[in-house]
Amino acid sequence: MSESDDILSVLSDDQSREIMKVLTDADLSIKQVSHLLNIPQSTAYRKVRKLEELKIIKKTKVIRTIEGLDESYYKNWTYEIIVTFKEGVLTHAIKHVKIEDKIIRLWQKFSD
């Protein structure tokens, strides 16, 4: 399966799209995603791993819990995905949030 096929598969999956949506507004751990979307943690892990592999979301931080475990937080850093089927070939383009946009959002958080 090609990467474009994987992108199309992820975009056609309701749970993956919901994960992308909730990670657009906040940095969340897999446990939080699982709870928020009412899906099993194992499903959330699998889907988050695939979304990260395809560079749709990214790990933003890792926090050590009281129990001594590392808990990763993720964020959607994609603002547009274009899938094209032309002359029998499936292709895709992913556009990520620009660094300037990240800096603006950071300043907005400080001003709140």
C-alpha positions in Angstrom: 0.0 0.0 0.0 1.4 3.4 -1.0 1.5 6.4 1.4 -1.3 8.1 -0.7 -3.4 5.0 -0.1 -2.7 5.2 3.6 -3.7 8.9 3.6 -6.9 8.1 1.8 -7.6 5.2 4.3 -7.0 7.5 7.3 -9.2 10.3 5.8 -12.0 7.8 5.2 -11.9 6.5 8.8 -14.3 8.4 11.1 -12.3 7.8 14.3 -9.1 9.0 12.7 -10.8 12.2 11.5 -12.3 12.8 15.0 -8.8 12.4 16.4 -7.5 14.9 13.9 -10.3 17.3 14.9 -9.8 17.2 18.7 -6.0 17.5 18.2 -6.5 20.7 16.2 -7.7 22.6 19.3 -5.5 21.1 22.0 -2.4 19.0 22.8 -3.8 15.8 24.2 -2.4 12.5 25.4 -3.7 9.2 24.0 -5.5 8.6 27.3 -7.3 11.9 26.9 -8.2 11.2 23.2 -9.5 7.8 24.2 -11.7 9.3 27.0 -12.9 12.3 24.9 -13.9 10.2 21.9 -15.1 7.2 23.9 -12.8 4.8 22.1 -10.6 2.0 23.5 -7.0 3.2 24.3 -5.6 0.5 22.1 -7.6 1.9 19.2 -6.4 5.4 20.0 -2.8 4.3 20.2 -3.0 2.5 16.8 -4.7 5.4 15.1 -2.4 8.1 16.6 0.6 6.1 15.7 -0.6 5.9 12.0 -1.4 9.7 12.0 2.0 10.5 13.4 3.7 8.2 10.9 1.9 10.0 8.0 3.0 13.4 9.5 -0.5 14.5 10.0 -0.1 15.0 13.7 3.0 15.3 15.8 4.2 14.7 19.3 4.5 18.0 21.1 5.7 17.0 24.5 6.4 14.1 26.8 5.6 14.4 30.5 6.8 12.0 33.2 3.8 10.9 35.3 3.8 10.3 39.1 4.1 6.6 38.4 7.3 7.3 36.5 5.9 6.6 33.0 6.3 8.9 30.0 3.0 10.3 28.7 3.2 11.8 25.1 1.0 14.6 23.9 0.0 15.2 20.3 -1.2 18.0 18.1 -2.6 18.2 14.6 -0.2 20.3 12.6 -1.9 19.8 9.3 -4.2 22.5 7.9 -4.8 21.0 4.5 -4.6 17.6 2.8 -5.2 17.3 -0.9 -5.7 13.9 -2.5 -5.7 13.6 -6.3 -6.5 10.7 -8.6 -5.3 11.5 -12.1 -4.6 9.2 -15.0 -4.9 6.2 -12.7 -2.5 7.5 -10.1 -3.4 8.5 -6.5 -1.3 11.3 -5.1 -1.5 13.5 -2.0 -0.1 16.8 -0.6 -0.1 17.7 3.0 0.2 21.4 4.1 1.4 21.9 7.6 0.9 24.9 9.9 3.7 27.4 9.3 6.0 28.2 12.1 4.8 31.9 12.0 1.3 30.6 12.8 2.7 28.6 15.8 4.4 31.7 17.1 1.2 33.8 16.8 -0.7 31.1 18.7 1.9 31.0 21.4 1.7 34.8 21.9 -2.1 34.6 22.0 -1.8 32.0 24.9 0.5 34.4 26.8 -1.9 37.3 26.3 -4.9 35.4 27.7 
